[in-house]
């Protein structure tokens, strides 16, 4: 099995390298796509990706086509990652040179000094790509409250992983055609208003290629801005496809490490593995989970999510119960909000 997985990675790298050479000869140029990072006063996690993109068309028809492609999800997949390419990261007056990974991603934690808790800009550049600013949410070292939220089926109504419907939503529809889960944005805004300076981090198994769509969708529906920890499709060193559960598990562990004083409110849905992963996190990371809030999918949504009206049953290796923190359940944000607020008030009074 290991040799097969390794072969898959080698095949993927071979195709990527040949594609990069082919596209460079045809005039495609490096572009840095900045992702939103996070950090504290002494360190920041910088995220982004280096890709090749075609030079923008200058004709009216070409510009219209470019705008159309950008609005549709499939525009985000028309790019080629640039692997193992030097990138300069500038934090204040300090510079660090790193190398992109095999899929062109930039993910580095940089030591910094005297960063104020607010939004900061980190400059990323290569010899070919000019400086691009990657936003970073810097959190006060004494902050003790934060939100972690899933995306698909938690704040965004979707049909994943049904292949045909997922492809239609990802490659054709704009964010204006996607539905937000009622009340979730209001609940998040209320919670963060009550805790000024607290971060919100979105953790999802969705692809980084969908980030532009997600950012537009969240802005349109009033979701608070925050880092998004997404993932990449395709072969890895351990399998032909990435593990969504493992991605979330690792992201939660990293947030607990990077913000040791924060007790997180964990928000997800019961369409996949959120409940069991959050319970696992709460027990293995004592003091890092304050509350678990789970959106319960309707029978129709359960069918669209995984083909049955029953709540997804976790395999033996994913069983983790009971929860060591309070759990609340509701159909949407309007149903969850009063329960979440009551649970937080109760914990504050204890």
DRENDRENDREN-501321 format. One line per 8 residues: number of its first residue (from 1); for each residue x, y negated, z of N, C-alpha, C, O. Coordinates in steps of 0.2 Angstrom, whole numbers, m for minus. Last residue first. Example, Ala and Ser with C-alpha at 12.3 -4.5 7.8 and 13.67 -1.06 7.14 Angstrom:
2> 64/11/35/68/5/36/64/0/39/67/m6/40  66/28/39/62/22/39/66/16/39/71/17/42
END
This chain:
350> m102/m149/185/m99/m143/190/m93/m145/193/m90/m141/197  m105/m159/177/m107/m160/184/m104/m154/189/m105/m155/195  m100/m155/165/m97/m161/168/m99/m161/175/m95/m164/179  m108/m144/162/m101/m143/163/m98/m149/167/m93/m148/171  m120/m152/160/m120/m147/165/m113/m145/167/m111/m145/173  m117/m159/148/m118/m162/155/m118/m158/161/m115/m160/166  m115/m148/139/m109/m152/141/m111/m156/148/m106/m157/152  m128/m143/139/m123/m139/141/m117/m143/143/m113/m141/148
342> m135/m154/134/m137/m152/140/m131/m148/143/m129/m148/149  m129/m155/121/m128/m161/126/m130/m159/133/m126/m161/138  m133/m143/116/m126/m144/116/m125/m150/122/m121/m149/126  m147/m144/116/m144/m139/119/m137/m140/121/m134/m139/126  m149/m155/107/m151/m156/114/m148/m150/118/m146/m151/124  m143/m149/95/m140/m155/98/m142/m156/105/m138/m157/110  m149/m138/89/m143/m137/93/m142/m143/97/m139/m142/103  m160/m144/81/m161/m139/86/m155/m138/91/m156/m137/97
334> m153/m152/73/m158/m155/77/m160/m150/83/m162/m152/88  m144/m143/66/m142/m148/71/m147/m151/75/m145/m153/81  m153/m127/66/m150/m133/63/m147/m138/68/m147/m136/74  m157/m117/74/m158/m116/67/m154/m122/63/m152/m120/58  m146/m111/88/m151/m115/85/m151/m115/77/m146/m113/74  m138/m107/103/m140/m105/97/m146/m110/94/m150/m112/98  m124/m108/114/m130/m110/112/m132/m109/105/m127/m108/101  m114/m102/127/m116/m101/120/m123/m104/119/m127/m103/124
326> m100/m105/139/m108/m106/137/m108/m105/130/m105/m108/126  m87/m93/139/m90/m100/140/m97/m100/138/m100/m95/135  m84/m80/137/m82/m82/144/m84/m90/145/m83/m93/150  m95/m68/129/m91/m74/129/m90/m77/136/m94/m75/141  m92/m50/131/m96/m56/131/m92/m62/131/m86/m62/132  m84/m47/115/m90/m50/119/m89/m47/126/m86/m42/128  m80/m43/101/m77/m47/106/m83/m50/110/m85/m55/108  m75/m34/87/m79/m34/92/m76/m38/98/m70/m37/100
318> m66/m31/76/m68/m38/77/m73/m39/83/m76/m45/84  m64/m18/74/m58/m22/76/m60/m30/77/m56/m33/79  m77/m13/70/m74/m12/77/m68/m16/79/m68/m18/85  m85/m27/62/m82/m20/62/m79/m19/69/m78/m24/73  m101/m35/65/m93/m35/65/m91/m28/65/m93/m23/69  m115/m37/56/m112/m33/61/m104/m33/60/m102/m31/55  m125/m51/52/m119/m47/50/m116/m44/57/m115/m47/62  m142/m49/55/m136/m53/57/m130/m49/55/m130/m43/57
310> m152/m44/41/m149/m43/48/m143/m47/49/m140/m49/44  m156/m45/28/m159/m50/33/m156/m49/40/m157/m54/44  m142/m45/16/m147/m42/21/m150/m47/25/m147/m52/27  m132/m51/8/m137/m46/5/m141/m42/10/m144/m37/8  m125/m62/14/m122/m55/13/m126/m50/11/m125/m44/13  m131/m74/10/m124/m74/13/m121/m67/12/m115/m67/10  m144/m71/6/m140/m75/1/m133/m74/4/m128/m74/m1  m149/m66/18/m149/m62/12/m144/m65/7/m140/m61/4
302> m148/m77/27/m144/m71/28/m143/m66/22/m138/m63/20  m157/m85/21/m150/m87/21/m145/m81/22/m140/m80/19  m169/m78/24/m167/m79/17/m160/m81/16/m156/m79/12  m168/m78/38/m168/m72/35/m166/m73/27/m162/m69/25  m157/m92/43/m164/m89/42/m163/m83/38/m158/m81/35  m144/m92/54/m146/m93/48/m153/m90/47/m155/m85/51  m140/m102/68/m143/m96/66/m146/m96/59/m150/m101/58  m125/m110/73/m131/m111/69/m134/m104/67/m130/m100/64
294> m119/m110/89/m119/m106/83/m126/m108/80/m131/m107/83  m106/m116/99/m113/m118/97/m114/m114/90/m109/m115/85  m98/m115/114/m99/m112/108/m106/m113/105/m110/m111/109  m87/m125/124/m93/m123/122/m93/m120/115/m89/m122/111  m73/m125/127/m78/m128/132/m85/m126/131/m89/m125/135  m57/m118/126/m64/m118/124/m69/m121/129/m69/m118/135  m46/m118/133/m46/m122/127/m52/m122/124/m53/m125/119  m46/m110/145/m45/m118/146/m45/m122/139/m45/m128/139
286> m37/m96/138/m41/m99/143/m40/m107/144/m34/m109/143  m37/m89/125/m34/m95/126/m38/m99/132/m42/m103/130  m44/m77/125/m37/m76/124/m34/m83/125/m28/m83/127  m58/m82/126/m55/m77/131/m47/m77/131/m44/m77/136  m60/m90/115/m61/m93/122/m58/m88/127/m56/m91/132  m56/m82/104/m52/m88/106/m53/m90/113/m48/m92/116  m67/m73/105/m60/m71/106/m55/m76/108/m51/m76/112  m77/m81/102/m77/m78/109/m70/m75/110/m67/m76/116
278> m74/m85/89/m74/m90/94/m74/m87/101/m71/m90/106  m76/m73/83/m69/m76/83/m69/m82/88/m64/m82/91  m89/m70/84/m84/m66/88/m77/m69/88/m74/m68/93  m95/m81/78/m97/m80/85/m91/m75/88/m89/m77/93  m90/m80/64/m89/m86/69/m90/m84/76/m86/m85/80  m91/m71/53/m88/m69/59/m87/m75/65/m83/m74/69  m106/m75/46/m100/m72/45/m97/m70/52/m101/m67/56  m118/m81/50/m118/m78/43/m112/m74/42/m112/m69/38
270> m119/m89/61/m119/m81/62/m120/m78/55/m122/m72/55  m108/m103/62/m114/m100/61/m114/m92/61/m108/m89/62  m101/m116/73/m101/m111/67/m108/m108/66/m113/m111/68  m90/m125/84/m97/m124/80/m96/m120/74/m92/m122/70  m84/m127/99/m83/m123/93/m90/m122/90/m94/m119/93  m76/m139/108/m83/m137/106/m82/m134/100/m81/m137/95  m61/m137/117/m64/m138/111/m72/m136/111/m73/m131/115  m51/m146/127/m56/m141/127/m61/m142/122/m65/m146/122
262> m34/m152/126/m41/m152/123/m45/m145/124/m42/m140/123  m21/m150/129/m26/m153/134/m33/m153/132/m38/m154/136  m13/m146/118/m14/m141/124/m19/m144/130/m21/m140/134  m13/m146/103/m17/m150/108/m18/m146/114/m24/m144/115  m6/m136/97/m4/m143/96/m8/m148/100/m5/m153/101  m12/m124/102/m4/m125/103/m3/m133/102/1/m136/106  m24/m125/97/m23/m124/104/m16/m126/106/m15/m129/111  m21/m125/83/m25/m131/87/m24/m131/94/m23/m136/97
254> m16/m112/82/m12/m118/80/m15/m124/84/m11/m128/86  m28/m104/84/m22/m104/89/m17/m110/88/m14/m112/93  m36/m108/74/m38/m110/80/m32/m109/85/m31/m114/90  m28/m103/63/m30/m110/63/m32/m112/70/m30/m117/73  m29/m89/65/m23/m93/65/m23/m100/66/m20/m104/70  m43/m87/63/m39/m85/70/m33/m89/70/m31/m92/76  m44/m91/50/m48/m95/55/m44/m93/62/m43/m98/66  m37/m81/44/m35/m88/43/m38/m92/48/m35/m97/51
246> m43/m69/48/m36/m71/50/m34/m78/49/m31/m81/53  m55/m71/41/m55/m70/48/m48/m72/51/m48/m76/56  m51/m70/27/m54/m76/30/m54/m76/38/m53/m82/41  m36/m65/21/m41/m63/26/m44/m69/28/m41/m73/32  m33/m65/3/m32/m68/10/m37/m66/14/m43/m65/12  m29/m51/m7/m33/m57/m6/m32/m59/2/m31/m55/6  m20/m42/m8/m22/m45/m14/m26/m51/m13/m26/m56/m17  m8/m43/6/m14/m41/3/m15/m44/m4/m12/m50/m5
238> 3/m49/12/0/m43/15/m6/m41/12/m9/m36/14  8/m60/5/13/m55/6/10/m48/9/13/m43/10  m6/m62/m7/m2/m64/m1/3/m59/0/4/m53/m4  m16/m67/m21/m12/m62/m17/m7/m65/m12/m5/m71/m13  m30/m78/m19/m25/m75/m23/m21/m70/m18/m22/m70/m12  m34/m94/m12/m36/m88/m15/m30/m85/m18/m25/m88/m20  m31/m103/3/m29/m102/m4/m32/m95/m6/m31/m90/m2  m40/m114/14/m36/m108/13/m35/m108/5/m37/m112/1
230> m41/m127/26/m44/m123/21/m39/m117/20/m34/m117/23  m45/m138/37/m40/m133/37/m43/m127/32/m47/m123/35  m46/m155/37/m49/m149/35/m44/m144/34/m39/m145/30  m47/m169/49/m43/m164/45/m47/m158/43/m52/m156/47  m62/m180/46/m57/m176/50/m53/m172/46/m55/m170/40  m76/m191/48/m70/m189/44/m65/m185/49/m64/m187/55  m92/m185/51/m86/m189/53/m80/m186/49/m80/m180/47  m105/m186/38/m101/m182/42/m94/m185/44/m91/m189/40
222> m113/m192/29/m112/m195/35/m108/m191/40/m109/m192/46  m116/m188/16/m120/m186/21/m119/m188/28/m122/m186/33  m105/m193/8/m112/m194/6/m117/m193/12/m122/m196/13  m94/m187/15/m95/m195/15/m102/m196/13/m105/m201/17  m96/m174/12/m96/m176/19/m97/m183/19/m101/m186/24  m94/m174/m3/m100/m172/1/m101/m174/8/m106/m177/10  m81/m179/m4/m87/m183/m7/m93/m181/m3/m97/m185/m1  m75/m168/2/m74/m175/5/m79/m179/2/m82/m183/6
214> m78/m157/m6/m80/m157/1/m80/m164/4/m84/m166/8  m72/m161/m18/m79/m160/m18/m82/m161/m11/m86/m164/m9  m58/m160/m14/m61/m166/m17/m69/m166/m16/m72/m171/m14  m57/m146/m10/m57/m151/m6/m60/m158/m8/m63/m161/m5  m57/m135/m18/m64/m138/m17/m63/m144/m13/m69/m147/m11  m44/m130/m17/m46/m133/m23/m53/m136/m23/m54/m141/m27  m44/m123/m5/m41/m130/m5/m43/m133/m11/m44/m139/m12  m58/m113/m2/m52/m114/m5/m50/m122/m5/m54/m126/m5
206> m65/m108/14/m65/m111/8/m59/m112/5/m54/m113/8  m65/m105/27/m61/m100/23/m62/m102/16/m60/m99/11  m61/m119/38/m66/m115/34/m62/m110/30/m56/m111/29  m63/m131/50/m59/m125/49/m64/m120/44/m69/m118/47  m61/m148/54/m65/m143/50/m61/m137/48/m56/m138/45  m61/m156/68/m57/m153/64/m61/m148/60/m65/m144/64  m61/m172/77/m65/m166/74/m61/m163/68/m58/m167/64  m55/m179/92/m54/m177/85/m60/m172/83/m63/m169/87
198> m59/m194/102/m59/m187/101/m58/m185/94/m62/m188/89  m61/m207/102/m54/m205/101/m53/m197/101/m48/m195/99  m75/m207/112/m71/m211/108/m63/m208/108/m61/m207/113  m87/m198/115/m80/m197/117/m76/m200/112/m73/m197/107  m99/m202/110/m99/m202/117/m91/m200/120/m90/m201/126  m96/m201/97/m97/m208/100/m97/m208/107/m94/m213/110  m95/m188/95/m89/m192/95/m90/m199/97/m85/m202/100  m109/m184/97/m104/m181/101/m97/m186/101/m94/m187/106
190> m115/m191/87/m117/m193/93/m111/m190/98/m110/m194/103  m109/m185/75/m108/m193/77/m110/m194/84/m106/m198/87  m114/m172/77/m107/m174/77/m105/m181/79/m101/m183/83  m128/m174/75/m125/m172/81/m118/m173/82/m115/m175/87  m128/m180/62/m131/m184/68/m128/m181/74/m125/m185/79  m124/m168/55/m120/m175/55/m122/m179/61/m118/m182/64  m134/m159/58/m128/m158/60/m123/m164/60/m120/m165/65  m147/m162/53/m146/m164/60/m138/m163/62/m136/m165/67
182> m148/m149/41/m151/m155/44/m149/m156/51/m148/m151/55  m135/m146/30/m139/m143/36/m142/m149/40/m138/m153/42  m135/m153/14/m132/m153/21/m137/m150/26/m143/m150/25  m135/m146/m2/m139/m148/4/m135/m148/10/m132/m143/11  m130/m152/m18/m129/m148/m12/m132/m150/m6/m133/m156/m5  m130/m161/m28/m134/m156/m29/m134/m151/m23/m138/m146/m23  m120/m170/m25/m126/m173/m25/m132/m167/m25/m137/m168/m23  m108/m164/m29/m110/m164/m21/m117/m166/m20/m120/m165/m15
174> m112/m155/m44/m109/m160/m40/m111/m160/m33/m116/m156/m31  m111/m138/m51/m114/m143/m47/m110/m148/m44/m104/m147/m42  m100/m130/m57/m104/m134/m61/m107/m140/m57/m107/m146/m59  m91/m123/m48/m89/m125/m55/m93/m130/m58/m91/m133/m63  m98/m120/m36/m91/m122/m36/m89/m125/m43/m85/m130/m42  m111/m115/m40/m110/m121/m35/m103/m124/m35/m102/m130/m35  m107/m105/m49/m112/m110/m51/m111/m116/m46/m110/m122/m49  m100/m96/m40/m97/m99/m46/m101/m105/m48/m98/m110/m50
166> m111/m93/m31/m105/m96/m29/m101/m100/m34/m99/m105/m34  m119/m86/m39/m121/m92/m37/m115/m96/m34/m116/m102/m34  m110/m75/m42/m113/m79/m48/m115/m86/m45/m114/m91/m48  m107/m69/m29/m102/m72/m34/m105/m76/m39/m102/m82/m41  m110/m73/m13/m113/m71/m19/m110/m73/m25/m110/m79/m26  m105/m76/0/m100/m75/m6/m104/m72/m12/m100/m68/m16  m112/m93/m3/m106/m88/m3/m108/m82/1/m111/m83/6  m122/m102/m4/m124/m95/m6/m118/m90/m6/m118/m85/m8
158> m126/m115/8/m122/m112/2/m125/m105/1/m129/m103/4  m126/m130/16/m130/m124/14/m127/m122/8/m126/m125/3  m115/m136/28/m116/m136/20/m120/m129/19/m118/m124/20  m112/m134/40/m114/m140/39/m117/m141/31/m120/m146/30  m113/m119/40/m114/m123/46/m116/m130/45/m120/m133/48  m112/m114/27/m118/m112/31/m118/m115/38/m123/m114/42  m95/m119/27/m101/m116/23/m106/m113/28/m104/m109/33  m88/m124/39/m91/m128/34/m97/m125/31/m103/m127/32
150> m85/m125/57/m85/m122/51/m88/m126/46/m91/m132/48  m77/m137/68/m83/m135/65/m81/m131/58/m76/m132/55  m72/m142/84/m70/m138/78/m76/m136/75/m81/m133/78  m70/m157/93/m74/m153/90/m71/m149/84/m66/m151/81  m64/m161/110/m63/m161/103/m68/m156/100/m71/m152/103  m56/m169/124/m62/m167/121/m61/m166/113/m58/m171/110  m45/m174/130/m47/m168/133/m53/m165/129/m56/m160/131  m31/m184/127/m37/m182/125/m39/m175/127/m35/m171/127
142> m18/m188/130/m22/m186/136/m29/m184/134/m33/m183/138  m12/m191/118/m9/m185/121/m14/m183/127/m14/m177/129  m23/m195/105/m20/m197/111/m18/m191/115/m22/m186/115  m20/m191/88/m24/m190/94/m20/m192/100/m14/m190/101  m20/m195/72/m16/m195/78/m20/m195/84/m24/m200/85  m23/m189/56/m26/m191/62/m22/m190/69/m21/m184/71  m16/m195/41/m15/m190/47/m19/m193/53/m18/m199/55  m16/m195/24/m18/m197/30/m17/m192/36/m18/m186/35
134> m2/m197/13/m6/m192/16/m9/m194/23/m5/m196/27  1/m206/m1/0/m207/6/m5/m201/8/m10/m201/6  15/m204/m12/8/m203/m11/6/m203/m4/10/m199/0  27/m210/m23/25/m209/m16/17/m209/m16/14/m213/m18  27/m202/m39/28/m207/m34/25/m206/m28/22/m201/m26  35/m187/m45/29/m190/m43/30/m196/m38/34/m195/m33  49/m184/m48/44/m186/m53/38/m189/m51/35/m193/m55  55/m182/m36/58/m186/m40/54/m188/m46/55/m193/m49
126> 41/m184/m24/46/m180/m27/50/m185/m32/48/m191/m33  33/m188/m8/36/m190/m15/40/m185/m17/43/m181/m13  22/m195/4/25/m189/1/27/m191/m6/24/m194/m9  20/m204/19/22/m204/12/25/m198/10/30/m196/12  7/m205/30/13/m201/29/14/m201/21/10/m199/18  m3/m216/40/m1/m213/33/6/m211/33/11/m214/35  m15/m213/53/m8/m215/51/m7/m213/44/m11/m208/41  m28/m217/64/m26/m215/58/m19/m218/55/m18/m224/56
118> m22/m215/81/m27/m218/76/m25/m214/70/m22/m209/69  m12/m218/93/m17/m213/92/m22/m217/87/m26/m221/90  5/m222/86/m1/m224/90/m7/m219/88/m7/m217/83  20/m215/89/14/m215/84/8/m217/89/7/m214/94  33/m213/95/29/m219/95/24/m220/90/22/m226/88  40/m202/83/41/m206/89/36/m212/89/36/m215/84  40/m185/77/39/m192/76/40/m195/83/40/m192/88  43/m170/69/43/m174/75/43/m181/73/46/m183/68
110> 31/m162/58/37/m166/59/37/m170/65/32/m172/68  26/m147/51/26/m151/57/32/m155/58/37/m152/58  20/m144/35/26/m145/39/24/m149/45/20/m154/45  16/m139/20/13/m138/27/19/m138/32/22/m133/33  12/m139/4/16/m143/9/12/m142/16/7/m144/16  11/m127/m9/8/m131/m4/14/m134/1/19/m131/1  14/m120/m20/15/m127/m21/12/m131/m15/12/m137/m15  15/m106/m18/9/m109/m21/9/m116/m22/3/m119/m23
102> 27/m104/m12/26/m101/m18/20/m103/m22/19/m101/m27  29/m121/m5/29/m114/m4/28/m111/m11/28/m115/m16  41/m135/m7/35/m132/m7/35/m124/m7/40/m121/m9  53/m140/5/52/m136/m2/45/m134/m1/43/m130/4  59/m156/12/56/m149/12/55/m146/5/56/m150/0  67/m169/20/66/m165/14/64/m158/15/67/m155/19  62/m183/29/63/m176/29/62/m173/22/57/m174/19  65/m199/36/64/m195/30/66/m188/32/71/m186/35
94> 59/m212/46/63/m206/46/60/m202/40/54/m202/38  52/m223/48/58/m225/45/62/m218/44/68/m218/42  36/m215/46/40/m221/48/46/m223/45/46/m223/38  40/m202/38/36/m203/44/40/m209/47/45/m209/50  41/m194/22/43/m200/26/38/m202/31/32/m204/30  47/m181/14/41/m183/18/44/m189/22/49/m188/26  50/m175/m2/52/m180/3/46/m182/7/41/m184/4  52/m159/m9/47/m165/m8/50/m169/m2/52/m166/3
86> 57/m147/m21/59/m152/m16/54/m158/m15/52/m161/m20  48/m133/m24/50/m139/m27/52/m144/m21/48/m145/m17  41/m120/m24/48/m121/m22/51/m127/m25/57/m127/m28  29/m122/m37/32/m119/m32/39/m121/m31/43/m122/m35  16/m131/m41/23/m131/m43/26/m128/m37/27/m131/m31  0/m125/m49/4/m126/m43/12/m127/m45/14/m123/m49  m9/m133/m60/m5/m128/m59/0/m129/m53/3/m135/m53  m27/m135/m64/m20/m138/m62/m16/m132/m61/m18/m126/m60
78> m42/m135/m63/m38/m136/m69/m31/m139/m67/m30/m145/m68  m50/m134/m52/m46/m128/m53/m41/m129/m59/m37/m125/m61  m56/m146/m52/m52/m145/m46/m47/m139/m47/m42/m138/m44  m66/m145/m62/m60/m149/m63/m55/m148/m58/m49/m149/m59  m76/m137/m56/m71/m134/m60/m65/m138/m62/m60/m136/m64  m85/m146/m50/m80/m142/m46/m74/m139/m50/m69/m138/m48  m86/m162/m58/m88/m155/m57/m82/m151/m54/m76/m153/m54  m79/m174/m58/m85/m174/m54/m87/m166/m53/m90/m165/m48
70> m69/m172/m67/m67/m173/m60/m73/m173/m55/m73/m170/m49  m76/m170/m79/m72/m165/m76/m71/m166/m68/m71/m161/m64  m80/m184/m80/m85/m178/m80/m82/m172/m76/m84/m169/m72  m68/m190/m82/m73/m192/m76/m78/m186/m75/m79/m185/m69  m63/m185/m93/m59/m184/m87/m64/m185/m81/m64/m182/m76  m73/m189/m102/m72/m182/m101/m68/m181/m95/m70/m176/m91  m70/m203/m102/m77/m200/m100/m77/m193/m98/m79/m190/m93  m58/m203/m107/m59/m205/m100/m65/m203/m98/m66/m201/m92
62> m60/m198/m120/m56/m195/m116/m57/m196/m108/m57/m192/m104  m68/m208/m125/m71/m202/m125/m67/m198/m120/m69/m194/m116  m59/m219/m125/m65/m219/m121/m68/m212/m120/m70/m211/m114  m42/m214/m123/m47/m215/m127/m54/m216/m122/m54/m213/m117  m32/m209/m114/m33/m216/m115/m39/m218/m119/m41/m224/m118  m31/m195/m102/m33/m198/m109/m34/m205/m109/m37/m208/m104  m18/m192/m91/m25/m195/m92/m26/m197/m99/m21/m201/m102  m8/m178/m92/m8/m185/m93/m15/m187/m94/m18/m185/m99
54> m13/m164/m82/m12/m167/m89/m12/m174/m88/m15/m177/m84  m3/m159/m68/m9/m161/m71/m8/m164/m78/m2/m167/m79  4/m148/m56/5/m151/m63/m2/m153/m65/m7/m149/m65  6/m151/m38/3/m148/m44/5/m151/m50/8/m157/m50  8/m149/m21/11/m152/m27/9/m148/m33/10/m141/m34  m2/m153/m7/0/m148/m13/3/m152/m19/1/m157/m20  m2/m155/11/m3/m157/4/m2/m151/m1/0/m146/1  0/m161/27/m2/m156/23/m3/m159/16/m5/m165/15
46> 9/m162/43/8/m165/36/6/m159/31/9/m154/31  7/m164/59/6/m159/54/4/m162/48/m1/m165/47  17/m173/70/12/m173/66/12/m167/61/18/m165/59  22/m178/87/23/m174/81/17/m175/77/11/m176/79  20/m188/97/27/m185/96/28/m180/90/33/m178/88  7/m191/98/12/m196/98/19/m194/96/23/m198/94  0/m179/86/0/m183/93/5/m188/92/8/m189/87  m10/m174/72/m5/m174/76/m6/m178/83/m11/m180/84
38> m15/m169/55/m16/m171/62/m10/m171/66/m5/m168/64  m20/m172/38/m16/m169/43/m18/m171/50/m23/m175/51  m28/m170/23/m28/m174/29/m25/m170/35/m27/m164/36  m18/m169/8/m23/m166/13/m23/m170/19/m17/m173/21  m14/m175/m8/m13/m176/0/m19/m173/3/m25/m174/1  m6/m169/m21/m13/m170/m19/m12/m170/m11/m10/m165/m8  5/m176/m33/4/m174/m26/m3/m175/m23/m5/m180/m24  10/m170/m49/5/m175/m45/5/m172/m38/4/m166/m37
30> 20/m169/m63/19/m168/m56/14/m173/m53/15/m179/m54  12/m167/m79/17/m170/m74/15/m169/m67/9/m167/m66  13/m160/m96/10/m161/m89/15/m163/m84/21/m161/m85  19/m159/m108/18/m165/m106/14/m166/m99/13/m171/m97  22/m146/m113/16/m150/m116/14/m156/m112/9/m159/m113  32/m142/m105/33/m143/m111/28/m147/m115/29/m150/m120  24/m140/m93/29/m145/m93/31/m147/m100/32/m153/m102  17/m128/m97/13/m134/m96/18/m140/m96/16/m146/m99
22> 27/m118/m97/23/m119/m103/20/m126/m103/20/m130/m107  32/m119/m84/37/m120/m89/33/m122/m95/34/m127/m99  20/m115/m77/23/m121/m76/28/m123/m81/27/m129/m83  18/m102/m82/13/m107/m83/16/m114/m82/15/m118/m86  29/m95/m77/29/m96/m84/24/m101/m86/25/m105/m90  26/m96/m63/32/m99/m66/32/m100/m73/34/m105/m76  14/m89/m62/14/m96/m60/20/m99/m63/20/m105/m66  17/m76/m66/13/m80/m70/13/m87/m69/13/m91/m73
14> 26/m73/m55/28/m73/m62/24/m77/m67/26/m81/m71  18/m74/m44/23/m78/m45/26/m79/m52/27/m84/m55  9/m63/m47/6/m70/m47/12/m75/m47/11/m80/m51  18/m52/m47/14/m54/m53/12/m61/m53/12/m65/m58  22/m53/m33/27/m54/m39/24/m56/m45/26/m60/m49  10/m50/m27/13/m56/m26/18/m58/m32/18/m63/m34  8/m37/m32/3/m42/m33/6/m49/m32/5/m53/m36  19/m30/m26/19/m31/m33/14/m36/m35/15/m40/m40
6> 15/m31/m13/21/m34/m15/21/m35/m22/23/m41/m25  4/m22/m13/3/m29/m12/9/m33/m14/8/m39/m16  11/m10/m17/6/m13/m21/5/m20/m20/4/m24/m24  19/m8/m6/22/m9/m12/17/m12/m17/19/m17/m21  10/m6/4/14/m12/4/17/m14/m2/18/m19/m4  4/6/0/0/0/0/4/m6/0/3/m11/m4
END
